[in-house]
Amino acid sequence: MPEKVLMTSEDISRAIARIAHEILERNKGAEDIVLVGLRTRGVPLARRLAAKIQSLESLSVPVGALDFALYRDDISELERKPELQGTDIPTDIIDKHVVLVDDVLYTGRSIRAAMDAVIALGRPQSIQLAVLVDRGHRELPIRADYVGKNIPSSRSEKIKVQLQESDGIDKVTIKENQNVKSKRQR
C-alpha cells in the first residue's frame, strides 16, 4: 500500500480551529485553561491551539510541554532507556482545566502515562484530551474529548503526522508498515 495523504495542511488548520472552538465552548471561555503538549508533536499543536484561542478570545492561554517518559508502563521492556526531554509548564495547574494535546491517540498508554505525570505536578480541576488523529485500537479505557479526525486503521498500518515546526510540512499520511507485528503475532 503506497502512502496515502489523509489530512492536508488546510485540513489540519481546520481541525485546530474546530478543536479551539470546542475547548472554549466546553470550558465556557479560556479562563483557567492550560494547554499541555505531549512531546514531541503535541507541543507545536498545543501552541497552535493557544494561538487560535487567543485570536478568538483575546486572552493568552499558557502552553506547557510534558515529558512523560518516566511514567510509561513499558519502560522495563525498552531496549534503550527513554531520552528525557524535560517538562516545562509555565504556570501552576492546581484547579485549572488541563488540556493534554497529542498528535495521535492509539492504545491510550501514552495518555495514561501523561495523566500520571500531570497529577504528580498538582491536582487540576479537570484533565481533558485533544488529539489531531484518533486511530482506534485502545488498550485502556481512554477517549479524547476533542478529535481533529477519526481515522480507522489496522494495527499493521502506520499513521505519520508531519508538522511544519518539526518536519517542514503539514500533513497526515497512512501506509502499510510491514515491520510492525502485533504483540499477539510475536
C-alpha contacts under 8 A as a table, 3 or more apart, distances in Angstrom:
res1	aa1	res2	aa2	distance
1	M	175	K	6.03
1	M	176	E	5.62
2	P	175	K	6.00
2	P	176	E	7.44
3	E	173	T	6.31
3	E	174	I	5.64
3	E	175	K	4.60
3	E	176	E	7.71
4	K	173	T	5.37
4	K	174	I	5.36
4	K	175	K	6.38
5	V	8	T	7.03
5	V	171	K	7.04
5	V	172	V	5.94
5	V	173	T	4.37
5	V	174	I	6.63
6	L	171	K	7.56
6	L	172	V	5.44
6	L	173	T	5.28
6	L	174	I	6.92
7	M	10	E	7.77
7	M	11	D	5.33
7	M	12	I	6.33
7	M	171	K	5.44
7	M	172	V	4.88
7	M	173	T	7.01
8	T	11	D	5.03
8	T	12	I	6.25
8	T	170	D	6.55
8	T	171	K	4.79
8	T	172	V	6.73
9	S	12	I	5.16
9	S	13	S	6.25
9	S	169	I	7.75
9	S	170	D	4.81
9	S	171	K	5.61
10	E	13	S	5.08
10	E	14	R	6.21
11	D	14	R	5.17
11	D	15	A	6.15
12	I	15	A	5.05
12	I	16	I	6.18
12	I	132	L	7.70
12	I	148	G	7.54
12	I	170	D	7.37
12	I	171	K	7.34
13	S	16	I	5.15
13	S	17	A	6.24
14	R	17	A	5.08
14	R	18	R	6.16
15	A	18	R	5.12
15	A	19	I	6.07
15	A	132	L	7.22
15	A	147	V	7.90
15	A	148	G	4.67
15	A	149	K	7.42
16	I	19	I	5.17
16	I	20	A	6.09
16	I	45	L	7.88
16	I	48	R	7.22
16	I	49	L	6.08
16	I	52	K	7.67
16	I	132	L	7.79
16	I	148	G	6.93
17	A	20	A	5.16
17	A	21	H	6.35
17	A	49	L	7.41
17	A	52	K	6.46
18	R	21	H	5.17
18	R	22	E	6.22
18	R	148	G	7.67
19	I	22	E	4.97
19	I	23	I	6.10
19	I	49	L	7.68
19	I	130	A	7.42
19	I	146	Y	5.93
19	I	147	V	7.03
19	I	148	G	6.78
20	A	23	I	5.17
20	A	24	L	6.29
20	A	49	L	5.80
20	A	50	A	7.89
20	A	52	K	6.43
20	A	53	I	5.76
21	H	24	L	5.19
21	H	25	E	6.11
21	H	53	I	7.53
22	E	25	E	5.01
22	E	26	R	6.04
22	E	146	Y	7.21
23	I	26	R	5.33
23	I	27	N	6.06
23	I	29	G	7.92
23	I	146	Y	7.63
24	L	27	N	5.29
24	L	28	K	5.59
24	L	29	G	4.58
24	L	30	A	5.88
24	L	53	I	7.60
25	E	28	K	5.12
25	E	29	G	6.46
26	R	29	G	7.89
27	N	30	A	6.97
27	N	33	I	7.90
27	N	97	H	7.93
29	G	57	E	7.49
30	A	33	I	5.66
30	A	53	I	7.39
30	A	57	E	7.08
30	A	59	L	6.92
30	A	61	V	6.84
31	E	61	V	7.96
32	D	95	D	7.78
32	D	96	K	4.92
32	D	97	H	5.88
33	I	61	V	6.45
33	I	62	P	7.44
33	I	96	K	5.86
33	I	97	H	4.76
33	I	98	V	5.97
33	I	99	V	7.18
34	V	61	V	6.19
34	V	62	P	5.21
34	V	63	V	6.10
34	V	64	G	7.55
34	V	93	I	7.19
34	V	96	K	6.70
34	V	97	H	6.15
34	V	98	V	4.88
34	V	99	V	6.18
35	L	46	A	5.94
35	L	50	A	7.28
35	L	61	V	7.14
35	L	62	P	6.24
35	L	63	V	4.79
35	L	64	G	6.24
35	L	98	V	5.94
35	L	99	V	4.87
35	L	100	L	6.17
35	L	101	V	6.94
36	V	42	G	7.94
36	V	43	V	7.15
36	V	46	A	6.47
36	V	63	V	5.67
36	V	64	G	4.54
36	V	65	A	5.47
36	V	66	L	6.43
36	V	89	I	7.33
36	V	98	V	6.82
36	V	99	V	5.98
36	V	100	L	4.86
36	V	101	V	5.92
37	G	40	T	7.79
37	G	41	R	7.59
37	G	42	G	4.29
37	G	43	V	3.92
37	G	44	P	7.27
37	G	45	L	7.02
37	G	46	A	5.21
37	G	47	R	7.97
37	G	63	V	7.36
37	G	64	G	6.08
37	G	65	A	4.87
37	G	66	L	6.06
37	G	100	L	5.86
37	G	101	V	4.63
37	G	102	D	6.19
38	L	41	R	6.93
38	L	42	G	4.57
38	L	43	V	5.80
38	L	65	A	6.01
38	L	66	L	5.05
38	L	67	D	6.59
38	L	68	F	7.74
38	L	100	L	6.91
38	L	101	V	6.04
38	L	102	D	5.50
38	L	114	A	7.53
39	R	42	G	5.68
39	R	43	V	5.90
39	R	65	A	6.43
39	R	66	L	6.01
39	R	67	D	5.93
39	R	85	Q	7.81
39	R	102	D	7.93
40	T	43	V	6.05
41	R	44	P	5.87
41	R	45	L	6.58
41	R	102	D	6.63
41	R	103	D	5.93
41	R	163	L	7.37
41	R	166	S	7.73
42	G	45	L	5.08
42	G	46	A	6.03
42	G	101	V	5.14
42	G	102	D	3.99
42	G	103	D	5.41
43	V	46	A	5.10
43	V	47	R	6.32
43	V	64	G	7.42
43	V	65	A	5.80
43	V	101	V	7.23
43	V	102	D	7.58
44	P	47	R	4.95
44	P	48	R	6.19
44	P	163	L	7.92
44	P	165	E	6.79
45	L	48	R	5.05
45	L	49	L	6.20
45	L	101	V	6.85
45	L	102	D	7.29
45	L	103	D	7.43
46	A	49	L	5.04
46	A	50	A	6.15
46	A	63	V	6.58
46	A	101	V	5.78
47	R	50	A	5.04
47	R	51	A	6.22
47	R	63	V	6.40
48	R	51	A	5.10
48	R	52	K	6.22
49	L	52	K	5.09
49	L	53	I	6.07
50	A	53	I	5.05
50	A	54	Q	6.04
50	A	60	S	7.11
50	A	61	V	5.70
50	A	62	P	7.51
50	A	63	V	7.01
51	A	54	Q	5.08
51	A	55	S	6.23
51	A	60	S	7.90
52	K	55	S	5.09
52	K	56	L	6.34
53	I	56	L	5.07
53	I	57	E	5.90
53	I	58	S	7.60
53	I	59	L	7.40
53	I	60	S	7.70
53	I	61	V	7.47
54	Q	57	E	5.18
54	Q	58	S	4.72
54	Q	59	L	4.96
54	Q	60	S	5.36
54	Q	61	V	7.03
55	S	58	S	5.64
55	S	59	L	7.91
62	P	90	P	6.70
62	P	91	T	6.98
63	V	89	I	6.86
63	V	90	P	7.05
64	G	87	T	7.62
64	G	88	D	5.43
64	G	89	I	4.09
64	G	90	P	6.11
65	A	86	G	7.84
65	A	87	T	5.48
65	A	88	D	5.07
65	A	89	I	6.05
66	L	86	G	6.97
66	L	87	T	4.51
66	L	88	D	6.44
66	L	89	I	7.38
66	L	114	A	7.41
66	L	117	A	7.88
67	D	70	L	7.96
67	D	84	L	6.89
67	D	85	Q	6.05
67	D	86	G	5.40
67	D	87	T	5.03
67	D	114	A	7.75
67	D	117	A	7.97
68	F	71	Y	5.38
68	F	72	R	6.84
68	F	110	S	7.81
68	F	113	A	5.99
68	F	114	A	5.23
68	F	117	A	5.80
69	A	72	R	5.55
69	A	75	I	8.00
69	A	82	P	6.15
69	A	83	E	7.73
69	A	84	L	6.72
69	A	113	A	7.75
70	L	75	I	7.39
70	L	82	P	7.68
71	Y	113	A	4.92
71	Y	114	A	7.22
71	Y	116	D	6.74
71	Y	117	A	6.51
72	R	75	I	5.75
72	R	109	R	7.47
72	R	110	S	6.86
72	R	113	A	5.28
73	D	76	S	7.84
73	D	109	R	7.60
73	D	113	A	7.39
74	D	77	E	5.26
74	D	78	L	6.56
75	I	78	L	5.46
75	I	81	K	7.00
75	I	82	P	7.61
78	L	81	K	6.33
78	L	82	P	7.99
89	I	92	D	7.65
92	D	122	G	7.82
93	I	96	K	5.18
93	I	97	H	7.69
93	I	98	V	7.00
93	I	121	L	7.41
93	I	122	G	6.19
93	I	123	R	6.93
93	I	124	P	5.47
94	I	122	G	5.38
94	I	123	R	4.95
94	I	124	P	4.53
94	I	125	Q	6.88
95	D	123	R	6.47
95	D	124	P	4.45
95	D	125	Q	4.22
95	D	126	S	7.61
96	K	124	P	4.98
96	K	125	Q	5.12
96	K	126	S	6.81
97	H	124	P	6.19
97	H	125	Q	5.51
97	H	126	S	4.87
97	H	127	I	6.05
97	H	128	Q	7.31
98	V	124	P	6.55
98	V	125	Q	7.73
98	V	126	S	6.12
98	V	127	I	4.84
98	V	128	Q	6.14
99	V	127	I	5.82
99	V	128	Q	4.60
99	V	129	L	5.44
99	V	130	A	6.66
100	L	114	A	7.99
100	L	127	I	7.09
100	L	128	Q	6.06
100	L	129	L	4.81
100	L	130	A	6.08
101	V	129	L	6.08
101	V	130	A	4.86
101	V	131	V	5.75
102	D	105	L	7.23
102	D	129	L	7.94
102	D	130	A	6.53
102	D	131	V	4.92
102	D	132	L	6.79
103	D	131	V	5.34
103	D	132	L	4.94
103	D	133	V	6.12
103	D	161	V	6.83
104	V	131	V	5.98
104	V	132	L	6.12
104	V	133	V	4.73
104	V	134	D	5.80
104	V	135	R	7.08
104	V	161	V	7.80
105	L	108	G	6.32
105	L	111	I	7.97
105	L	131	V	6.45
105	L	133	V	6.26
105	L	134	D	4.78
105	L	135	R	6.22
105	L	136	G	7.19
105	L	144	A	7.77
106	Y	134	D	6.53
106	Y	135	R	5.62
106	Y	136	G	5.55
106	Y	137	H	5.86
106	Y	138	R	6.00
107	T	110	S	7.71
107	T	136	G	7.20
107	T	137	H	5.52
107	T	138	R	4.01
107	T	139	E	4.90
107	T	140	L	6.63
108	G	111	I	5.27
108	G	112	R	6.27
108	G	138	R	5.71
108	G	139	E	6.31
108	G	140	L	5.59
108	G	141	P	7.50
108	G	142	I	5.78
108	G	143	R	7.81
109	R	112	R	5.08
109	R	113	A	6.30
109	R	139	E	7.32
109	R	140	L	6.78
110	S	113	A	5.11
110	S	114	A	6.10
111	I	114	A	4.85
111	I	115	M	6.08
111	I	142	I	7.75
112	R	115	M	5.17
112	R	116	D	6.39
112	R	142	I	7.80
113	A	116	D	5.15
113	A	117	A	6.30
114	A	117	A	4.99
114	A	118	V	6.18
115	M	118	V	5.07
115	M	119	I	6.15
115	M	127	I	7.56
116	D	119	I	5.20
116	D	120	A	6.22
117	A	120	A	5.14
117	A	121	L	6.77
118	V	121	L	5.25
118	V	122	G	6.83
118	V	123	R	7.99
119	I	122	G	5.19
119	I	123	R	5.63
119	I	124	P	7.34
120	A	123	R	7.91
124	P	127	I	6.77
128	Q	144	A	7.42
128	Q	145	D	6.11
129	L	143	R	7.69
129	L	144	A	4.95
129	L	145	D	5.24
129	L	146	Y	6.34
130	A	144	A	5.88
130	A	145	D	5.98
130	A	146	Y	4.48
130	A	147	V	5.94
131	V	134	D	6.71
131	V	144	A	6.68
131	V	146	Y	6.30
131	V	147	V	5.13
131	V	148	G	6.32
132	L	147	V	5.74
132	L	148	G	4.41
132	L	149	K	6.25
133	V	147	V	6.34
133	V	148	G	5.77
133	V	149	K	5.03
133	V	150	N	5.81
133	V	151	I	6.62
134	D	144	A	7.79
134	D	147	V	6.61
134	D	148	G	7.85
134	D	149	K	6.38
134	D	150	N	4.78
134	D	151	I	5.98
134	D	152	P	7.82
135	R	150	N	6.03
135	R	151	I	4.80
135	R	152	P	5.16
135	R	153	S	5.88
136	G	150	N	7.95
136	G	151	I	7.54
136	G	152	P	6.19
136	G	153	S	7.13
137	H	155	R	7.53
138	R	141	P	6.99
138	R	142	I	7.26
144	A	147	V	6.34
147	V	150	N	6.89
153	S	157	E	6.40
154	S	157	E	5.43
155	R	158	K	7.72
155	R	181	K	7.92
155	R	182	S	6.84
156	S	176	E	6.05
156	S	177	N	5.56
156	S	178	Q	6.88
156	S	180	V	5.99
156	S	181	K	6.73
156	S	182	S	7.56
157	E	174	I	6.58
157	E	175	K	5.48
157	E	176	E	4.36
157	E	177	N	5.20
158	K	174	I	5.52
158	K	175	K	5.45
158	K	176	E	6.10
158	K	177	N	5.68
159	I	172	V	7.01
159	I	173	T	5.69
159	I	174	I	4.49
159	I	175	K	6.81
160	K	172	V	5.60
160	K	173	T	5.23
160	K	174	I	6.27
161	V	170	D	7.74
161	V	171	K	6.11
161	V	172	V	4.52
161	V	173	T	6.65
162	Q	166	S	7.32
162	Q	167	D	5.62
162	Q	168	G	7.77
162	Q	169	I	6.11
162	Q	170	D	5.31
162	Q	171	K	5.28
162	Q	172	V	6.15
163	L	166	S	5.65
163	L	167	D	5.36
163	L	168	G	6.44
163	L	169	I	5.35
163	L	170	D	4.40
163	L	171	K	6.70
164	Q	167	D	5.31
164	Q	168	G	4.09
164	Q	169	I	4.30
164	Q	170	D	5.25
165	E	168	G	6.14
165	E	169	I	7.84
167	D	170	D	7.72
177	N	180	V	5.79
178	Q	181	K	7.74
181	K	184	R	7.90
181	K	185	Q	5.97
181	K	186	R	6.77
182	S	185	Q	5.35
182	S	186	R	6.84
183	K	186	R	5.32
